[in-house]
Amino acid sequence: MGMMKVTRNYQVTLPKDSRKLLNIKVGDILLASQKEEGLVIKKFEEDVVKAAAGTWKSVEDSVKYVREMRAEYAKRAKRLGI
């Protein structure tokens, strides 16, 4: 592992050997967590979030679902005179 310097915008550049070891590429998301020994940086794995957050295939699917639910509610409310 190498050393990193914090810039005036609080940005750091990951050392080349660390990027290769974790297979980090441009656009990847990293997670930082604080431990007793210091800061731990891990590569964000999308599969973990999908498993924890639900089974939406995409944002468009979730938006479509919510719109359908609202339309159903509107129909029921109109039918019931609410």
MMTF fields as JSON, N, C-alpha, C and O atoms, coordinates in Angstrom:
{
  "mmtfVersion": "1.0.0",
  "mmtfProducer": "UNKNOWN",
  "numBonds": 327,
  "numAtoms": 328,
  "numGroups": 82,
  "numChains": 1,
  "numModels": 1,
  "chainsPerModel": [1],
  "groupsPerChain": [82],
  "chainIdList": ["A"],
  "bondAtomList": [4, 2, 8, 6, 12, 10, 16, 14, 20, 18, 24, 22, 28, 26, 32, 30, 36, 34, 40, 38, 44, 42, 48, 46, 52, 50, 56, 54, 60, 58, 64, 62, 68, 66, 72, 70, 76, 74, 80, 78, 84, 82, 88, 86, 92, 90, 96, 94, 100, 98, 104, 102, 108, 106, 112, 110, 116, 114, 120, 118, 124, 122, 128, 126, 132, 130, 136, 134, 140, 138, 144, 142, 148, 146, 152, 150, 156, 154, 160, 158, 164, 162, 168, 166, 172, 170, 176, 174, 180, 178, 184, 182, 188, 186, 192, 190, 196, 194, 200, 198, 204, 202, 208, 206, 212, 210, 216, 214, 220, 218, 224, 222, 228, 226, 232, 230, 236, 234, 240, 238, 244, 242, 248, 246, 252, 250, 256, 254, 260, 258, 264, 262, 268, 266, 272, 270, 276, 274, 280, 278, 284, 282, 288, 286, 292, 290, 296, 294, 300, 298, 304, 302, 308, 306, 312, 310, 316, 314, 320, 318, 324, 322],
  "bondOrderList": [1, 1, 1, 1, 1, 1, 1, 1, 1, 1, 1, 1, 1, 1, 1, 1, 1, 1, 1, 1, 1, 1, 1, 1, 1, 1, 1, 1, 1, 1, 1, 1, 1, 1, 1, 1, 1, 1, 1, 1, 1, 1, 1, 1, 1, 1, 1, 1, 1, 1, 1, 1, 1, 1, 1, 1, 1, 1, 1, 1, 1, 1, 1, 1, 1, 1, 1, 1, 1, 1, 1, 1, 1, 1, 1, 1, 1, 1, 1, 1, 1],
  "groupList": [{"groupName": "MET", "atomNameList": ["N", "CA", "C", "O"], "elementList": ["N", "C", "C", "O"], "formalChargeList": [0, 0, 0, 0], "bondAtomList": [1, 0, 2, 1, 3, 2], "bondOrderList": [1, 1, 2], "singleLetterCode": "M", "chemCompType": "L-PEPTIDE LINKING"}, {"groupName": "GLY", "atomNameList": ["N", "CA", "C", "O"], "elementList": ["N", "C", "C", "O"], "formalChargeList": [0, 0, 0, 0], "bondAtomList": [1, 0, 2, 1, 3, 2], "bondOrderList": [1, 1, 2], "singleLetterCode": "G", "chemCompType": "PEPTIDE LINKING"}, {"groupName": "LYS", "atomNameList": ["N", "CA", "C", "O"], "elementList": ["N", "C", "C", "O"], "formalChargeList": [0, 0, 0, 0], "bondAtomList": [1, 0, 2, 1, 3, 2], "bondOrderList": [1, 1, 2], "singleLetterCode": "K", "chemCompType": "L-PEPTIDE LINKING"}, {"groupName": "VAL", "atomNameList": ["N", "CA", "C", "O"], "elementList": ["N", "C", "C", "O"], "formalChargeList": [0, 0, 0, 0], "bondAtomList": [1, 0, 2, 1, 3, 2], "bondOrderList": [1, 1, 2], "singleLetterCode": "V", "chemCompType": "L-PEPTIDE LINKING"}, {"groupName": "THR", "atomNameList": ["N", "CA", "C", "O"], "elementList": ["N", "C", "C", "O"], "formalChargeList": [0, 0, 0, 0], "bondAtomList": [1, 0, 2, 1, 3, 2], "bondOrderList": [1, 1, 2], "singleLetterCode": "T", "chemCompType": "L-PEPTIDE LINKING"}, {"groupName": "ARG", "atomNameList": ["N", "CA", "C", "O"], "elementList": ["N", "C", "C", "O"], "formalChargeList": [0, 0, 0, 0], "bondAtomList": [1, 0, 2, 1, 3, 2], "bondOrderList": [1, 1, 2], "singleLetterCode": "R", "chemCompType": "L-PEPTIDE LINKING"}, {"groupName": "ASN", "atomNameList": ["N", "CA", "C", "O"], "elementList": ["N", "C", "C", "O"], "formalChargeList": [0, 0, 0, 0], "bondAtomList": [1, 0, 2, 1, 3, 2], "bondOrderList": [1, 1, 2], "singleLetterCode": "N", "chemCompType": "L-PEPTIDE LINKING"}, {"groupName": "TYR", "atomNameList": ["N", "CA", "C", "O"], "elementList": ["N", "C", "C", "O"], "formalChargeList": [0, 0, 0, 0], "bondAtomList": [1, 0, 2, 1, 3, 2], "bondOrderList": [1, 1, 2], "singleLetterCode": "Y", "chemCompType": "L-PEPTIDE LINKING"}, {"groupName": "GLN", "atomNameList": ["N", "CA", "C", "O"], "elementList": ["N", "C", "C", "O"], "formalChargeList": [0, 0, 0, 0], "bondAtomList": [1, 0, 2, 1, 3, 2], "bondOrderList": [1, 1, 2], "singleLetterCode": "Q", "chemCompType": "L-PEPTIDE LINKING"}, {"groupName": "LEU", "atomNameList": ["N", "CA", "C", "O"], "elementList": ["N", "C", "C", "O"], "formalChargeList": [0, 0, 0, 0], "bondAtomList": [1, 0, 2, 1, 3, 2], "bondOrderList": [1, 1, 2], "singleLetterCode": "L", "chemCompType": "L-PEPTIDE LINKING"}, {"groupName": "PRO", "atomNameList": ["N", "CA", "C", "O"], "elementList": ["N", "C", "C", "O"], "formalChargeList": [0, 0, 0, 0], "bondAtomList": [1, 0, 2, 1, 3, 2], "bondOrderList": [1, 1, 2], "singleLetterCode": "P", "chemCompType": "L-PEPTIDE LINKING"}, {"groupName": "ASP", "atomNameList": ["N", "CA", "C", "O"], "elementList": ["N", "C", "C", "O"], "formalChargeList": [0, 0, 0, 0], "bondAtomList": [1, 0, 2, 1, 3, 2], "bondOrderList": [1, 1, 2], "singleLetterCode": "D", "chemCompType": "L-PEPTIDE LINKING"}, {"groupName": "SER", "atomNameList": ["N", "CA", "C", "O"], "elementList": ["N", "C", "C", "O"], "formalChargeList": [0, 0, 0, 0], "bondAtomList": [1, 0, 2, 1, 3, 2], "bondOrderList": [1, 1, 2], "singleLetterCode": "S", "chemCompType": "L-PEPTIDE LINKING"}, {"groupName": "ILE", "atomNameList": ["N", "CA", "C", "O"], "elementList": ["N", "C", "C", "O"], "formalChargeList": [0, 0, 0, 0], "bondAtomList": [1, 0, 2, 1, 3, 2], "bondOrderList": [1, 1, 2], "singleLetterCode": "I", "chemCompType": "L-PEPTIDE LINKING"}, {"groupName": "ALA", "atomNameList": ["N", "CA", "C", "O"], "elementList": ["N", "C", "C", "O"], "formalChargeList": [0, 0, 0, 0], "bondAtomList": [1, 0, 2, 1, 3, 2], "bondOrderList": [1, 1, 2], "singleLetterCode": "A", "chemCompType": "L-PEPTIDE LINKING"}, {"groupName": "GLU", "atomNameList": ["N", "CA", "C", "O"], "elementList": ["N", "C", "C", "O"], "formalChargeList": [0, 0, 0, 0], "bondAtomList": [1, 0, 2, 1, 3, 2], "bondOrderList": [1, 1, 2], "singleLetterCode": "E", "chemCompType": "L-PEPTIDE LINKING"}, {"groupName": "PHE", "atomNameList": ["N", "CA", "C", "O"], "elementList": ["N", "C", "C", "O"], "formalChargeList": [0, 0, 0, 0], "bondAtomList": [1, 0, 2, 1, 3, 2], "bondOrderList": [1, 1, 2], "singleLetterCode": "F", "chemCompType": "L-PEPTIDE LINKING"}, {"groupName": "TRP", "atomNameList": ["N", "CA", "C", "O"], "elementList": ["N", "C", "C", "O"], "formalChargeList": [0, 0, 0, 0], "bondAtomList": [1, 0, 2, 1, 3, 2], "bondOrderList": [1, 1, 2], "singleLetterCode": "W", "chemCompType": "L-PEPTIDE LINKING"}],
  "groupTypeList": [0, 1, 0, 0, 2, 3, 4, 5, 6, 7, 8, 3, 4, 9, 10, 2, 11, 12, 5, 2, 9, 9, 6, 13, 2, 3, 1, 11, 13, 9, 9, 14, 12, 8, 2, 15, 15, 1, 9, 3, 13, 2, 2, 16, 15, 15, 11, 3, 3, 2, 14, 14, 14, 1, 4, 17, 2, 12, 3, 15, 11, 12, 3, 2, 7, 3, 5, 15, 0, 5, 14, 15, 7, 14, 2, 5, 14, 2, 5, 9, 1, 13],
  "groupIdList": [1, 2, 3, 4, 5, 6, 7, 8, 9, 10, 11, 12, 13, 14, 15, 16, 17, 18, 19, 20, 21, 22, 23, 24, 25, 26, 27, 28, 29, 30, 31, 32, 33, 34, 35, 36, 37, 38, 39, 40, 41, 42, 43, 44, 45, 46, 47, 48, 49, 50, 51, 52, 53, 54, 55, 56, 57, 58, 59, 60, 61, 62, 63, 64, 65, 66, 67, 68, 69, 70, 71, 72, 73, 74, 75, 76, 77, 78, 79, 80, 81, 82],
  "secStructList": [7, 7, 7, 7, 7, 7, 7, 6, 6, 1, 7, 7, 7, 7, 7, 2, 2, 2, 2, 2, 2, 2, 6, 7, 7, 6, 6, 7, 7, 3, 3, 3, 3, 3, 3, 6, 6, 3, 3, 3, 3, 3, 3, 7, 7, 2, 2, 2, 2, 2, 2, 2, 2, 7, 7, 7, 1, 7, 2, 2, 2, 2, 2, 2, 2, 2, 2, 2, 2, 2, 2, 2, 2, 2, 2, 2, 2, 2, 2, 2, 6, 7],
  "xCoordList": [0.842, 0.0, 0.884, 2.018, 0.348, 1.12, 0.523, -0.503, 1.184, 0.714, -0.147, 0.018, -1.069, -1.939, -1.867, -1.67, -2.027, -2.026, -3.403, -3.987, -3.919, -5.221, -5.021, -4.185, -5.806, -5.719, -6.581, -7.257, -6.55, -7.326, -8.83, -9.592, -9.265, -10.679, -10.99, -12.043, -10.073, -10.211, -10.318, -11.025, -9.632, -9.607, -8.278, -7.265, -8.297, -7.072, -7.004, -8.034, -5.806, -5.61, -5.153, -4.186, -5.854, -5.487, -4.21, -4.068, -3.297, -2.073, -2.389, -3.367, -1.557, -1.765, -1.868, -2.73, -1.0, -1.047, -2.357, -2.853, -2.918, -4.198, -5.339, -6.237, -5.299, -6.328, -6.306, -7.356, -5.117, -5.004, -5.471, -6.185, -5.074, -5.428, -6.935, -7.456, -7.64, -9.094, -9.87, -11.1, -9.133, -9.755, -10.667, -11.806, -10.157, -10.914, -10.701, -9.572, -11.816, -11.778, -12.49, -13.193, -12.303, -12.964, -14.474, -15.022, -15.141, -16.588, -17.028, -18.192, -16.12, -16.471, -16.772, -16.278, -17.576, -17.922, -17.207, -17.18, -16.628, -15.925, -16.673, -17.281, -16.625, -17.229, -16.122, -15.143, -16.278, -15.306, -15.98, -17.093, -15.298, -15.828, -14.709, -13.535, -15.104, -14.127, -14.004, -15.003, -12.787, -12.488, -11.533, -11.019, -11.294, -10.366, -8.989, -8.345, -8.537, -7.196, -7.119, -6.022, -8.265, -8.259, -9.383, -10.429, -9.166, -10.16, -9.995, -8.881, -11.113, -11.101, -11.872, -13.004, -11.265, -11.901, -12.113, -11.18, -13.354, -13.701, -14.415, -15.08, -14.269, -14.983, -16.451, -16.774, -17.32, -18.759, -19.198, -18.915, -19.878, -20.382, -21.883, -22.636, -22.314, -23.717, -24.636, -25.767, -24.18, -25.014, -25.464, -26.584, -24.611, -24.949, -26.108, -27.033, -26.064, -27.121, -28.421, -29.487, -28.351, -29.571, -30.236, -31.46, -29.453, -29.998, -30.63, -31.66, -30.027, -30.522, -31.685, -32.584, -31.685, -32.668, -33.925, -34.948, -33.888, -35.058, -34.695, -33.523, -35.711, -35.473, -35.837, -36.153, -35.803, -36.102, -35.07, -33.874, -35.542, -34.619, -33.96, -32.795, -34.699, -34.141, -35.006, -36.082, -34.535, -35.292, -36.595, -37.624, -36.556, -37.755, -38.847, -40.022, -38.472, -39.447, -40.119, -41.329, -39.349, -39.922, -40.833, -41.884, -40.442, -41.282, -42.589, -43.662, -42.492, -43.686, -44.621, -45.836, -44.057, -44.853, -45.585, -46.776, -44.881, -45.496, -46.608, -47.666, -46.389, -47.439, -48.664, -49.794, -48.448, -49.578, -50.348, -51.579, -49.63, -50.285, -51.107, -52.217, -50.563, -51.301, -52.545, -53.594, -52.435, -53.589, -54.669, -55.851, -54.284, -55.245, -55.945, -57.157, -55.162, -55.741, -56.743, -57.822, -56.404, -57.289, -58.605, -59.677, -58.522, -59.74, -60.621, -61.836, -60.008, -60.763, -61.362, -62.507, -60.604, -61.105, -62.287, -63.259, -62.213, -63.316, -64.547, -65.662, -64.341, -65.442, -66.117, -67.336, -65.348, -65.881, -66.357, -66.952, -66.093, -66.525, -65.663, -66.145, -64.394, -63.499, -62.834, -62.039],
  "yCoordList": [-1.181, 0.0, 1.239, 1.215, 2.307, 3.537, 4.637, 4.465, 5.757, 6.925, 7.802, 7.815, 8.535, 9.46, 10.817, 10.918, 11.856, 13.224, 13.821, 13.645, 14.518, 15.164, 16.528, 17.323, 16.79, 18.079, 19.109, 18.787, 20.336, 21.403, 21.148, 21.686, 20.335, 19.973, 18.663, 18.063, 18.224, 16.985, 15.757, 14.805, 15.774, 14.629, 13.909, 14.511, 12.613, 11.815, 10.989, 10.702, 10.608, 9.708, 8.371, 8.296, 7.321, 5.986, 5.533, 5.719, 4.947, 4.448, 3.362, 2.625, 3.284, 2.354, 0.907, 0.163, 0.501, -0.886, -1.198, -2.322, -0.223, -0.417, -0.531, -1.358, 0.297, 0.237, -1.112, -1.698, -1.598, -2.898, -4.028, -4.928, -3.983, -5.03, -5.168, -6.282, -4.037, -4.043, -3.956, -3.92, -3.923, -3.81, -2.587, -2.682, -1.44, -0.192, 0.511, 0.692, 0.902, 1.59, 2.925, 3.183, 3.777, 5.079, 4.872, 4.052, 5.6, 5.506, 4.571, 4.598, 3.741, 2.856, 3.687, 4.805, 3.129, 3.796, 3.079, 1.85, 3.855, 3.303, 3.645, 4.71, 2.745, 2.978, 3.206, 2.46, 4.231, 4.518, 4.32, 4.795, 3.615, 3.426, 3.636, 3.391, 4.09, 4.387, 3.192, 2.663, 2.78, 1.694, 2.226, 3.337, 1.454, 1.885, 2.197, 3.157, 1.378, 1.569, 2.665, 3.036, 3.193, 4.283, 4.135, 3.558, 4.652, 4.657, 3.414, 3.059, 2.756, 1.578, 1.926, 2.403, 1.69, 1.983, 0.668, -0.119, 0.431, -0.794, -0.441, 0.59, -1.305, -1.128, -1.471, -2.488, -0.625, -0.809, -1.925, -1.883, -2.906, -4.008, -3.834, -3.9, -3.614, -3.324, -4.482, -4.246, -5.705, -6.858, -6.833, -7.245, -6.358, -6.296, -5.332, -5.63, -4.182, -3.183, -3.689, -3.494, -4.335, -4.873, -5.878, -5.888, -6.707, -7.704, -7.049, -7.513, -5.983, -5.315, -4.381, -4.241, -3.739, -2.709, -3.247, -2.562, -4.415, -4.951, -5.545, -5.764, -5.801, -6.502, -5.67, -6.232, -4.358, -3.522, -3.786, -3.88, -3.904, -4.1, -2.783, -2.758, -1.696, -0.382, 0.685, 0.392, 1.91, 3.025, 3.21, 3.53, 3.012, 3.182, 2.212, 2.578, 0.98, 0.005, 0.462, 0.302, 1.024, 1.468, 2.674, 2.768, 3.594, 4.762, 4.311, 4.806, 3.377, 2.847, 2.198, 2.393, 1.438, 0.766, 1.784, 1.631, 2.809, 3.829, 4.546, 4.804, 4.871, 5.532, 4.645, 5.125, 3.355, 2.424, 2.352, 2.322, 2.324, 2.28, 3.545, 3.476, 4.691, 5.956, 5.984, 6.467, 5.466, 5.427, 4.513, 4.852, 3.368, 2.458, 3.128, 3.001, 3.841, 4.533, 5.579, 5.707, 6.323, 7.359, 6.741, 7.296, 5.588, 4.906, 4.486, 4.685, 3.912, 3.46, 4.637, 4.572, 5.697, 6.885, 7.485, 7.906, 7.529, 8.066, 7.181, 7.677, 5.864, 4.922, 5.024, 4.885, 5.262, 5.354, 6.771, 6.984, 7.724, 9.094, 9.824, 10.706, 9.459, 10.097, 11.293, 11.973],
  "zCoordList": [0.0, 0.0, 0.0, 0.478, -0.538, -0.632, 0.211, 0.871, 0.171, 0.927, 0.022, -1.198, 0.647, -0.072, 0.588, 1.799, -0.201, 0.313, 0.081, -0.988, 1.063, 0.961, 0.293, 0.724, -0.774, -1.465, -0.74, 0.237, -1.223, -0.561, -0.646, 0.157, -1.608, -1.722, -0.999, -1.216, -0.142, 0.632, -0.269, 0.062, -1.387, -2.287, -2.139, -1.786, -2.414, -2.387, -3.665, -4.276, -4.068, -5.196, -4.644, -3.886, -5.028, -4.564, -5.272, -6.481, -4.53, -5.151, -6.192, -6.061, -7.206, -8.307, -7.832, -8.3, -6.91, -6.441, -5.714, -5.797, -5.007, -4.321, -5.329, -5.168, -6.361, -7.406, -8.111, -8.376, -8.409, -9.08, -8.171, -8.613, -6.916, -5.958, -5.802, -5.741, -5.739, -5.553, -6.864, -6.865, -7.995, -9.32, -9.402, -9.859, -8.957, -8.958, -10.288, -10.745, -10.899, -12.183, -12.068, -11.091, -13.077, -13.1, -13.03, -13.768, -12.16, -11.996, -10.885, -10.487, -10.373, -9.263, -8.015, -7.862, -7.141, -5.891, -4.758, -4.707, -3.851, -2.706, -1.429, -1.32, -0.474, 0.835, 1.851, 1.89, 2.669, 3.72, 5.068, 5.292, 5.964, 7.314, 8.322, 8.045, 9.481, 10.526, 11.458, 11.946, 11.694, 12.625, 13.683, 13.553, 14.713, 15.768, 15.216, 15.639, 14.263, 13.712, 12.655, 12.237, 12.212, 11.236, 10.228, 10.529, 9.048, 7.983, 7.12, 6.734, 6.821, 5.965, 4.696, 4.769, 3.534, 2.25, 1.527, 1.363, 1.093, 0.378, -0.914, -1.013, -1.894, -3.151, -2.923, -2.308, -3.416, -3.3, -4.235, -5.432, -3.703, -4.507, -4.684, -3.713, -5.9, -6.192, -5.797, -5.373, -5.925, -5.591, -4.136, -3.831, -3.237, -1.824, -1.609, -0.852, -2.268, -2.11, -2.711, -2.127, -3.867, -4.469, -3.545, -3.414, -2.916, -2.001, -0.781, -0.293, -0.287, 0.912, 0.622, 1.452, -0.541, -0.843, -1.501, -1.499, -2.049, -2.726, -4.06, -4.366, -4.844, -6.099, -7.316, -8.364, -7.21, -8.37, -9.448, -9.172, -10.675, -11.787, -12.164, -12.56, -12.041, -12.354, -11.701, -11.178, -11.733, -11.167, -11.933, -11.339, -13.247, -14.063, -13.624, -13.592, -13.287, -12.822, -11.531, -11.371, -10.619, -9.353, -9.558, -8.925, -10.434, -10.724, -11.368, -11.024, -12.297, -12.954, -11.932, -11.984, -11.018, -9.982, -9.109, -8.837, -8.677, -7.82, -8.568, -7.996, -9.828, -10.627, -10.771, -10.683, -10.991, -11.095, -9.783, -9.785, -8.662, -7.355, -7.111, -6.584, -7.494, -7.322, -8.196, -7.77, -9.419, -10.316, -9.749, -9.803, -9.208, -8.583, -7.399, -7.226, -6.589, -5.438, -5.911, -5.332, -6.948, -7.474, -7.956, -7.715, -8.637, -9.115, -7.934, -7.955, -6.926, -5.75, -4.997, -4.551, -4.856, -4.164, -4.898, -4.272, -6.231, -7.018, -6.884, -6.727, -6.949, -6.829, -5.458, -5.361, -4.414, -3.061, -2.706, -1.65, -3.588, -3.345, -2.327, -1.616, -2.259, -1.291, -1.923, -1.274]
}
